[in-house]
Amino acid sequence: MMRHLISAADLTRDDAVLILDTAEEMARVADRPIRKLPTLRGRTICNLFFEDSTRTRISFEAAEKRLSADVINFAAKGSSVSKGESLKDTAQTLEAMGVDAVVIRHGASGAPYRLATSGWIDAPVVNAGDGTHQHPTQALLDAFTMRRRLVGRDAGLGKDLAGRRITIVGDVLHSRVARSNVDLLHTLGAEVTLVAPPTLVPVGVETWPCEISYDLDRVLPKSDAVMMLRVQRERMNAAFFPTEREYSRRYGLDGERMAKMPEHAIVMHPGPMVRGMEITAEVADSDRCTVIEQVANGVSIRMAVLYLLLGGNDSAAPAPSTPRTEESK
């Protein structure tokens, strides 16, 4: 593992498989009466969130606490940032406090990279989402969910997603989830197809390691997993499609469209879902939809990432029955 996790594109196949395998070990902690490991006891992790978040922030906090780390939650609202404090000054404040790792979400693309490479702070940096750029732990939890559903919980250990066909649908232009998934799924050997209105396809997408389609009905029958993306109105400054009804008719997933998918295929969504627009309630509440699994798997993945960055080595995590503590190293 590298010192930081900034982009899914930075991960090799072996890195990604190591994280997925370690997450399988971490997932077993959830089945224990006491859901904690002492691995990061005595370490302090700061969750530095400059953007609103529910799932990602709580997921990281749960992962940190299950690894017995001390947690500092920083929100830009109500902090000195609202008074004009810069990222540099905030980082140097955290450095002075002696934090051991920083999890950062920022509205500006490239902010986590700047933090990791600036020398302002001497601690591992984990990107929890930056602008429209990257969200690597979301891509990892998505791949983890796919491997469990399509390959198997135990059968998937040590394996990637070679030959699997993944379709990502919706607002690709503003989606860091789409970018991260394309990078990681390509690394894991999957074949990725992006489906979106022409206005929501980024410039330069032809250089991405994926196919592009504008016809959702054509690609559904050959998809092993279909990931629906939320239309990110908060990042839009123009009209990218005529009406919500038109968007839903062309690119929404309903029961009729889901029936065109192979029987083993799954439906995914990074959340939050806008029911009735990109996905209907019938699909969202079906057994084929993995949204709740993705939330649970997010804790396991983030435990694995933090373990490997702060407390692990080049092998997967030990079984939870015999956790490796800081004292036993």
N, C-alpha and C positions, 0 to 999 in steps of 0.2 A: 504493500500500500504506500501511496505517496503521503506527503506531510499534510496536504490539504485536499479537500474535495470541492472543487470549484465548478467543474463541467463534466457531464457524462461522457463527453468526447475524450477526456483525459484518461478514462479507464480502459485497460486492455481486457481481452477476454478472460484471462486468468484472474485479474483484479475483480471483475464483475462476478465471476462464478464463485470466487472466494467469499465475497460479501453475501451472495445469495445462500451459500452453504452455511455460513456463520449465522445468518438470520434464521435458518431452520433450527439451529441449536438454541438460539435466543427465544424462538417461538415456544419452545418447551417450557420456558419459565412461566408462561401464562397458564399452564396446566397444573402448576404447583400450588399448594396452599399458601405459601409465602412467595410472592412474585418478585423476588429480589436476588441480585447477585452482588457480591462485595467488590467486584472488579475495579470500579473507579472510586472506591472509598477514599476520601481525602482530596479528590480532584474537584475543582470549581469550574463550571461551564456557564457561560453567559449566553442567553438567547437575546440577540440584538435585533429587534424587529422595528423597522422603519415603515412597514406597511401593515395594514390590518390583516389578521389571520386568525383562524380558529383551529382547523384540523392540523396544520403543520406545526403551529406553536405548541399546542397541547400534546401532539404526538412526540415532538422532541422532548418536551418536559417529562412526559411519562417514561420515555426511553432513558433519559438521564437519571431519573429517580430510581428506576428499576436496576440501574447499574450502581446505585448508591452514591452518585455524585451529588455535590452541593450545587444548587441551581440559582442563578440570578436571572430574573426576567426583566428585560429593559424594553420599554415601549417609547417610541419617539414622542407620542402625545403625552403631555404632562411632564416632559423631561426638558433638559437644557437645550435640546435640539430645537424645540419650539421657540427658544430665545435666540436662535441663530448659531448654536454651537456646530462646528464642522465635524465630519466623520473622523478626521485626524485627531481632533481634541478628544472626542469620545473614546477612540481607540486607545489613546495614550492614558486616559483615565482608567480604563479597564486594565491596561498593562501595569499601572501603578498599584492596582488592587490585587494583582497576581492571579488573574484568571488563567486556567490551563487550556481552554478552548473557547472559540466563539462560533456560535451559529447565527448567521446573519441573513435577514431578508431585507431587500432594499428596492425601491422603485426605479433606481437608475441601473441600467445594464452595465456590468463591469465593476460595480462597487465591491463585491466580495473579492474579486481578483486584485483590485487596488489595495484592499485591506491586507491580503495575504502576501503581497509582494512589496509593499511600501517600506517595511521595516518599522512601522509604527507599533507593532505588537509582535511579540515572540511566542505565538501560540498557534496551533492548528486552526484553520478556518473552514467551516462547512457552509456551503451555499444553500440557503433555504428558499431561494427564488430571487432573481434579480431582473427587474424590468420585464422585457419580452425575450430575455436571453436564455437562461438555463434554470433548471430545477432538478438537479441530479438525483436526490433521494426519492422524488416522486417517480422518476423513471425506473429506479431500482425496485421500488415497491410494486410498480406495475409489472415489471418483468418477473418478480417473485410470485405475484399472483398468477400470471400466465403460466409459469413453469409448474406451479402446484396444480392448476386446473387441467392443463394440457398434457403434462408429462407425468405428474404424480408427486406426492409429498416426499416419499422415500426414493422412488425411482428417479427423481430429478436431481438427486445429489451428484455433484460433479459434472452435470450436463448443462448445455446452453439451450437456445431456442432455434437451432438450425432447422431450416425448412418450414418453419411456421410462418403463416401469412397473416399479417396484422394490418388492419385498416384503421386509420385515424381520421375522424370526420369533424368538420366544423371550422371554427375560427383559428386557423393555423397562423394567420398573420400576427396575431397578438399573443400567441400561446408559447410560453417557455416550456410547458409540458410537452407539446408536440416536438419542439426542437430537441429536447433532452431524450425523448423516447426514440426519435429517429436515430440519433447517435448511438444510444445504448443497444437498441434492438438490432441495428446493423452489426455492431460489434459481436453480439450474441448469435449472429447467423440468420436472423429472421428476415423475411421479405416484407417491406413496409410500403403501403400505399396511402397517400394522402388524398382525401376527398373534401373539396371545399368549393364555394363559389369563386369564380376568377378574381373577384375583388378582395377576397380574404386569403389569397395565396401570396406569400412574400416574394419580392423581387430576388432573383438569384436562386430560387428553390430548385432549379434544374441541376445545380451543383450538389444538392443533398443526395445521400445514398438511399433514394427511394423513388417510387413511381408516383405520378400525379394523375388523378382522374377527376372528372366533374360529374360523373354518373354513379350515384350511390347504389342504385339497384343492380348495376352490372357487376360490381365487385363483391357484393354481399354473399353470393353463393359459394365463393372460393375463399372466404375469410375464416380463420380460426379464432380470431378475436376482433371485436369492433369497439374502438374507443371513441366515445362521443365527447366533444369539447364544448365548454360553455362559451356562448357569445359574450365577449368581454366589453360590454358597453362603456365601462368606466375608462377604457383606454381608447375609445373611438372618438374621433373629432369630425366625422363625416358620415354620410349614409352609405353603408356598404352593401345593403340589399333593400328591396322595395318595402316589404312589410314582414312582420314576424310570421304571419300566416304563410306567405310565400316561401320564406326560409324553411319553415317546418315542413311544408309540402315537398320541397326538393331535397332537403338534407336532414330532416328529423327522422328518428327511429321509432316506429310504432309496431304494434303486434303483427301487422301484415308484412312489414319488411323483415321483422325478426324471424318470421316463418321461412323466409328465403335462405336464412343462414344454415350451414350444416348443423346437425343435431348436437355435435360436441362443442360448437362454437359458443363463446361467452361474450357478454356485453360489459364494457367497462366505462367508468367516468371518473375523472379526478376530483369532481366536486368543487363547489356546490352545484347541484343540478337545478336547471330551470325546467321544471316539469311542464309539459305541454308545448314546449318550443323545440329543444334539441332532442328530447326524449319524453315519451308518454309515461303516465303512471303505470300502465299495464306492463311496460318493459322494465321500468325502474324497480318494480316490486316483484318481478319474476325470479325464478330460481337461477336463471342464466345470468342475471346481473350480479356483479361482484363488488358493488360499491362499498358495502359494509366490510367485506373481506379486505378490501384495499386499505380501509382505515385501520383495521387490526394489524394487517401486515406492515403498515407504515411504522408502527412502534418497533416491531422486530427488526426491520431494515435499519432504522436509525440507531437501535441498540448495537447492531453489528458494525455500522460505520464508526460510531464513537468508540466501541471496543477496539477495533482495528487501528484507529488513529491514535488512541491514548493508552490502551492497555494490552493490545494484541501483538502477535508476531506474524510470521509468514504461514502459519497453519490456521485452520478453522478453530473456532472457540471450543473449549472443552465442554463436555456434557455438563449440564447444569447441576447434576448430582455431585460433581467434583469440581466446583468452580476454582479458577485460578485467581488467587488474591494477590494484592500488591505485596503482602508479606512473604508469599511463597516464591516470588520471582528470584 
